[in-house]
Amino acid sequence: MFIWLIILLLVMWLLMIRPQRKREKEERKMREGLKKGDRVLFSGGIYGKVHEVSDTTVEVEVSNGVILTVEKSMIQALPEQKQ
């Protein structure tokens, strides 16, 4: 019976916890690599262009002359750059 519990926990770790940690690591790396001029997508669906980066916040220009200061954790993705 004890062996089945260990097998169940191992399978749960392989299928759920490990991929989630990998995804979190990739997101953290993306947020740490932000630089001025990058286009970003917020978790609320707003697109913008990075104006300035600090330790925990990012200033993002969402329209001409409109700059928002947001937490880095709110940045969801870096969309493809438009040419």
Summary of the structure (lengths in Angstrom):
residues: 83
radius of gyration: 18.3
end to end distance: 60.0
largest distance: 65.0
contacts: 181
relative contact order: 0.15
helix: 41%
strand: 33%
